[in-house]
């Protein structure tokens, strides 16, 4: 799956891992700015993608929850959700 959506989802995955690591290791507050920006970008890509309505809906829900991630625990849940999303999309 080499397309803009896959690249963006991988970038989101990397940023989630980075934020989890930084916040866990240094007792730092989560910096959600990049995640919010990636979420907005994801919404734009979703609208132009050729995905089914079901997959678009799944990605839009993920994108919304991504913007609300403010704790390490919520980031870990987002990372798990992303893994499920990627699995579902790869099965297409």
Secondary structure by P-SEA (a helix, b strand, c coil): cccaaaaaaaaaaaaaaaaaaaaaaccccccaaaaaaaaaaaaaaaaaccccaaaaaaaaaaaaaaaacccaaaaaaaaaaaaaaaaaaaac
